[in-house]
Amino acid sequence: MAENTYTVQGMTCGHCVSSVTEEVSEVTGVRQVDVDLASGRLTVVSDVDVAETDIRAAVEEAGYQLVG
């Protein structure tokens, strides 16, 4: 099991958190997603290593960007 943390830019409300959570949850191998609105922290727990590009694409699909 792998756990990775990212920072999401542009979220301003609970709907933003829901959108990011939903999109990232659909990435193959992702088991758990935790998004903290105040810090922008996105924590992803997966069964296997998931490529950052896959997480980045899911966040962008939700309308936001990963920092870094």
C-alpha positions as CSV (number, residue, x, y, z in Angstrom):
1,M,0.0,0.0,0.0
2,A,1.3,3.5,-0.9
3,E,0.4,6.9,0.5
4,N,1.2,10.1,-1.3
5,T,0.5,13.8,-0.4
6,Y,0.0,16.6,-2.9
7,T,-1.1,20.2,-2.7
8,V,-4.1,21.4,-4.8
9,Q,-4.5,25.0,-5.8
10,G,-7.7,26.8,-6.3
11,M,-10.2,25.1,-4.0
12,T,-12.5,27.5,-2.2
13,C,-15.5,25.4,-0.9
14,G,-16.9,22.1,0.0
15,H,-18.0,21.5,-3.6
16,C,-14.4,21.9,-4.7
17,V,-13.4,19.2,-2.2
18,S,-16.1,16.9,-3.4
19,S,-15.1,17.3,-7.1
20,V,-11.4,16.6,-6.4
21,T,-12.3,13.6,-4.2
22,E,-14.6,12.2,-6.9
23,E,-12.2,12.5,-9.8
24,V,-9.2,11.2,-7.9
25,S,-11.2,8.3,-6.5
26,E,-11.8,7.1,-10.0
27,V,-8.0,6.6,-10.7
28,T,-7.2,2.9,-11.0
29,G,-5.6,1.6,-7.8
30,V,-6.7,4.5,-5.5
31,R,-8.3,3.1,-2.3
32,Q,-8.8,6.3,-0.2
33,V,-8.8,10.0,-0.9
34,D,-8.6,12.7,1.8
35,V,-8.8,16.4,0.9
36,D,-8.3,19.2,3.4
37,L,-9.8,22.5,2.1
38,A,-7.9,24.8,4.5
39,S,-4.4,23.6,3.5
40,G,-5.2,22.3,0.0
41,R,-3.6,19.0,1.0
42,L,-4.6,15.9,-1.0
43,T,-3.7,12.6,0.5
44,V,-4.1,9.5,-1.7
45,V,-3.8,5.9,-0.4
46,S,-3.5,3.3,-3.1
47,D,-3.0,-0.4,-3.5
48,V,-0.1,0.1,-5.9
49,D,2.1,3.1,-6.8
50,V,0.0,5.5,-8.8
51,A,1.7,7.9,-11.2
52,E,1.6,11.5,-10.2
53,T,0.6,12.3,-13.8
54,D,-2.6,10.3,-13.2
55,I,-3.4,12.2,-10.0
56,R,-2.6,15.5,-11.8
57,A,-4.9,14.6,-14.7
58,A,-7.7,13.8,-12.3
59,V,-7.3,17.0,-10.3
60,E,-7.2,19.0,-13.6
61,E,-10.4,17.2,-14.7
62,A,-12.0,18.5,-11.5
63,G,-10.9,22.0,-12.5
64,Y,-8.0,22.5,-10.2
65,Q,-4.2,22.2,-10.3
66,L,-1.5,20.4,-8.3
67,V,1.2,22.7,-7.0
68,G,4.7,21.7,-7.9
